[in-house]
Amino acid sequence: MSRYTTLAQAASTEIIILNSRFIALGQEVATVEAAEAFLKEVRQRYPDATHHCYAFKVQGPPVVDRFSDDGEPGGTAGRPILTVLEHRVTNAIAVIVRYYGGTKLGTGGLVKAYTQATQALLEAAGLAEREPLYQFKLNLPYSLLSTLEHHLRSLNLSLQTTYGAEIEATLDVPESLVTNLEATLDGWFAQGLRWQAVTE
């Protein structure tokens, strides 16, 4: 995995073309499940819309991209949305909700409208460069917690902890910090710390 560009924040925007409303909504998603959940949420928010066209791309592994015209003529909605995403971002979904305004746009007009709506969404959301995260699971004695937390704060990392007979914790680590952190964690093995990297 490597650094990638995605949507900086969840966003929505709207354009009107010949009385048809095109509401564009999108956000960063890291999995197919997250993309499908966002699509479901949008459909529930706009149940009376004429179309809910979408595209998303997640870099996985494996890389997955999907799109749907949702009743628009083939190739006029989902594919143009995906084309805009592929040129600019990954790990992102865009859903374009259309309320038909009474005037047919034609296939060329639809391609242009869905392209413009997706471009407007990217402008509204902004772009951000992200680094892949790796999840670590840790088990450690209470005596080591403050030392570990102090070290992690210096790296701008924080634990999600569960307290029992010992502490169980999870930690999301940017790729660039993984090697050094593994060496540090190994150094605390004698003090009772055990860890493993979790693979998806």
SVG drawing of the C-alpha trace seen along z (x, -y; Angstrom):
<svg xmlns="http://www.w3.org/2000/svg" viewBox="-42 -25 56 36">
<polyline fill="none" stroke="black" stroke-width="0.4" points="0.0,0.0 1.1,-3.6 -0.1,-7.1 -3.3,-8.0 -5.6,-11.0 -9.2,-10.9 -12.0,-13.3 -10.9,-15.5 -14.4,-15.5 -17.9,-14.3 -19.8,-16.8 -22.9,-17.5 -23.7,-20.1 -26.4,-20.7 -26.6,-21.8 -29.7,-22.4 -29.8,-21.8 -33.0,-22.4 -35.0,-22.1 -33.5,-18.8 -31.9,-18.8 -28.6,-16.9 -27.6,-16.5 -24.1,-15.2 -23.0,-13.5 -19.8,-11.8 -17.3,-10.8 -14.1,-8.8 -14.7,-5.0 -12.1,-2.3 -14.2,0.8 -17.0,2.0 -19.2,2.4 -18.7,-1.3 -19.5,-2.4 -22.7,-0.3 -23.7,-1.6 -23.3,-5.2 -25.4,-4.5 -28.1,-2.9 -28.2,-6.0 -28.5,-8.4 -31.3,-6.3 -33.1,-6.5 -32.6,-10.3 -34.0,-10.9 -36.5,-8.1 -38.6,-10.0 -35.7,-10.8 -36.0,-9.8 -32.4,-8.2 -29.7,-7.4 -26.6,-7.0 -23.2,-6.3 -19.7,-5.1 -17.0,-4.2 -13.5,-3.0 -11.6,-1.4 -8.0,-0.4 -8.2,2.7 -6.5,5.0 -8.2,6.0 -9.0,2.9 -12.8,2.7 -14.7,0.2 -18.4,0.2 -21.0,-2.1 -24.7,-2.2 -26.8,-4.2 -29.9,-3.4 -32.3,-3.6 -30.6,-6.4 -29.6,-5.3 -26.6,-3.0 -23.2,-4.7 -24.7,-8.2 -24.3,-8.4 -22.3,-5.7 -19.4,-5.6 -19.0,-9.4 -19.1,-9.6 -16.4,-6.8 -14.3,-8.5 -14.1,-11.7 -13.2,-9.8 -10.5,-7.7 -8.8,-10.8 -8.7,-12.4 -9.3,-10.1 -9.5,-6.6 -11.2,-5.2 -14.2,-7.4 -17.8,-7.2 -20.0,-9.7 -23.8,-9.4 -25.7,-11.7 -29.4,-12.0 -31.5,-13.3 -35.0,-14.8 -36.3,-14.9 -37.3,-18.4 -39.5,-17.6 -37.0,-18.2 -35.0,-15.4 -31.3,-16.1 -30.3,-13.5 -27.4,-11.1 -24.7,-13.8 -26.5,-16.1 -26.7,-13.5 -23.0,-12.6 -22.2,-16.3 -24.6,-16.8 -23.3,-13.8 -19.7,-14.8 -20.3,-18.3 -22.1,-17.2 -19.2,-14.9 -16.7,-17.6 -18.7,-20.0 -18.7,-17.4 -14.9,-17.1 -14.6,-20.9 -17.0,-21.0 -15.3,-18.1 -11.7,-19.1 -8.9,-16.6 -6.5,-15.2 -3.5,-12.9 -3.8,-9.9 -1.4,-7.2 -2.5,-3.6 -3.1,-2.5 -2.2,0.8 -4.0,2.0 -2.1,3.5 -3.5,5.5 -1.6,5.2 -1.8,6.9 0.1,5.3 0.3,5.1 -1.0,2.0 2.5,1.1 3.5,0.4 0.5,-1.7 1.7,-5.2 5.1,-4.6 3.5,-3.3 1.0,-6.1 3.7,-8.7 5.7,-7.2 2.6,-7.0 1.7,-10.7 5.1,-11.7 4.1,-10.0 0.5,-11.5 -0.9,-8.0 -3.5,-6.9 -4.7,-3.6 -8.2,-2.3 -8.1,-0.3 -10.2,2.4 -9.4,3.0 -9.5,6.6 -6.9,8.7 -4.5,7.0 -5.0,4.2 -6.1,5.1 -5.7,2.3 -5.9,1.6 -3.8,-1.0 -4.0,-2.4 -0.5,-3.1 0.4,-5.0 2.5,-2.9 5.6,-5.2 5.7,-4.5 5.2,-0.7 8.9,0.4 10.1,-1.8 7.1,-1.1 7.5,2.7 11.1,2.4 10.0,0.2 7.2,2.7 9.6,5.6 11.9,3.8 9.1,4.0 8.5,7.7 10.5,8.5 8.1,6.2 5.1,8.2 3.9,6.5 2.7,8.7 1.5,7.4 0.4,8.5 -0.3,6.7 -3.9,7.4 -4.3,8.2 -7.6,7.4"/>
</svg>
